[in-house]
Amino acid sequence: MTNVPVMTEVVPYQTNGINLSWTASGSSVVDGYAIYRSSYRDYGYSFITDAQNVLSSTDTGLSAGYSYYKVRTFKVVNGIRYYSAYTAPMGARVLAKPTVLGAYGTVDRTSIVIAWNAVTDASGYNIYRL
């Protein structure tokens, strides 16, 4: 197999996941795409899942830190998988969750004050009222 897909996007998803997408391999003989993940850009990749008839996947349940991904096509012939070369690696970072230090109401009962530890590289915070 010579048609290698191209990784097009790897972005954080919610608080513990990463969305990845790639282009089609250009070959109609592809049975699917094998997805691999590593904590390091250049080594340590492990198979995580197959994707069939789609050009994207979501990897969830991740801890804070960087995850890098590679994808390659596969074709099954007589029960044996044949693979293309890997895409170039792409990565994204799952940010740590902030730790709430405390919350209290004001004396006039018109507002509350919430304090938390800052998360490195966070560009903002969403606060939800239950």
PyMOL commands that set and color helices and strands:
alter all, ss='L'
color gray80, all
select strands_A, chain A and resi 7-13+17-22+32-38+46-51+56-59+65-77+80-83+90-94+100-105+112-116
alter strands_A, ss='S'
color yellow, strands_A
deselect
rebuild
show_as cartoon
